[in-house]
Amino acid sequence: MARPHIEFDLNDVVEMKKPHPCGTNQWKVIRMGADIRIKCLGCGHSVMLSRSEFQKKIKRVLESGTKEEQDQNNG
């Protein structure tokens, strides 16, 4: 059974299937292109993954980054 494609965008906070060695599994999407760069919200370490690898490892989107960007632009 094929896993559904999860939609995500720049600055979204996502939950990954496996936790980072620091203990958290929450990451922020900081770069999008052919590859995806994510930053650990626990320790600040960043990792670059291919789009296909990222789709396999993502569990769900916790927060949309567009709301955060709008608040910064309005305030």
VEXDREN-2710 file (C-alpha; in Angstrom, 1 decimal):
% VEXDREN-2710
k/r/px/py/pz
1/MET/0.0/0.0/0.0
2/ALA/1.4/3.4/-1.0
3/ARG/1.9/5.9/1.7
4/PRO/0.0/9.2/1.1
5/HIS/2.1/12.2/0.0
6/ILE/2.4/14.7/2.9
7/GLU/2.3/18.4/1.9
8/PHE/4.8/20.7/3.6
9/ASP/6.2/24.1/3.0
10/LEU/9.2/26.3/4.0
11/ASN/9.3/27.1/7.7
12/ASP/6.9/24.3/8.6
13/VAL/7.6/22.4/11.8
14/VAL/7.4/18.7/11.1
15/GLU/7.5/15.5/13.2
16/MET/9.8/12.8/11.9
17/LYS/9.3/9.0/12.6
18/LYS/12.5/8.5/14.5
19/PRO/13.9/10.9/17.2
20/HIS/17.2/12.7/16.8
21/PRO/19.9/11.6/19.2
22/CYS/19.3/14.8/21.3
23/GLY/15.8/13.4/22.1
24/THR/13.4/15.4/20.0
25/ASN/11.7/14.5/16.7
26/GLN/10.6/18.0/15.8
27/TRP/12.3/19.7/12.9
28/LYS/11.9/23.0/11.0
29/VAL/12.1/23.0/7.2
30/ILE/14.7/25.6/6.3
31/ARG/15.4/24.9/2.6
32/MET/13.4/23.4/-0.2
33/GLY/14.6/22.5/-3.6
34/ALA/15.7/19.2/-5.1
35/ASP/16.8/18.4/-1.5
36/ILE/15.2/19.4/1.8
37/ARG/17.2/20.9/4.6
38/ILE/15.7/20.5/8.1
39/LYS/16.9/21.9/11.4
40/CYS/16.5/20.1/14.7
41/LEU/14.5/22.2/17.2
42/GLY/16.2/20.5/20.1
43/CYS/19.9/21.1/19.4
44/GLY/20.0/23.1/16.2
45/HIS/21.7/20.5/14.0
46/SER/20.7/20.6/10.4
47/VAL/20.4/17.7/7.9
48/MET/19.9/17.6/4.2
49/LEU/17.7/14.9/2.7
50/SER/16.5/14.1/-0.8
51/ARG/12.8/14.7/-1.3
52/SER/12.0/11.0/-1.6
53/GLU/13.9/10.2/1.6
54/PHE/12.2/13.1/3.4
55/GLN/8.8/11.8/2.4
56/LYS/9.6/8.4/3.8
57/LYS/10.8/9.7/7.1
58/ILE/8.2/12.5/7.8
59/LYS/5.3/11.6/10.1
60/ARG/3.2/14.7/10.0
61/VAL/3.3/18.5/9.9
62/LEU/2.9/20.1/13.4
63/GLU/2.9/23.8/12.5
64/SER/2.5/25.7/9.3
65/GLY/5.3/28.2/8.7
66/THR/3.1/30.5/6.6
67/LYS/1.3/31.7/9.8
68/GLU/4.7/32.5/11.5
69/GLU/5.8/34.5/8.4
70/GLN/2.6/36.5/8.3
71/ASP/2.9/37.4/12.0
72/GLN/6.5/38.6/11.4
73/ASN/5.5/40.7/8.3
74/ASN/2.5/42.3/10.1
75/GLY/4.3/43.0/13.4
END
